[in-house]
């Protein structure tokens, strides 16, 4: 089903965004603006995933 593939893709994107956030914050001079943008994108992906999950169930 195409929806399952899209949800899997979003899950992977969410995971990669978390890894990017952790990687960025591991540096002593990490960029707060970049981290905030990554967190915002991660939240957007999470919200989309939740919306799709609610449609499936």
Residue, then its C-alpha position, 0 to 999 in steps of 0.5 A: x500500500x502506498x500509504x504504508x510506504x509514505x509512513x515508513x519514509x516519514x518515520x525514517x526522516x523523523x529518525x534522521x532529523x533526530x540524529x542530525x539534531x544530536x550531531x549538531x548539539x554534540x559540537x561545542x559551538x552548535x548553531x541554535x537557529x539550525x537546531x531550532x529549524x531541525x526541531x521544527x521540521x521534526x515536529x512537522x514530520x511527527x504531526x504528519x505521521x500522527x495524522x496519517x496513523x489516525x486515518x488508518x485506524 
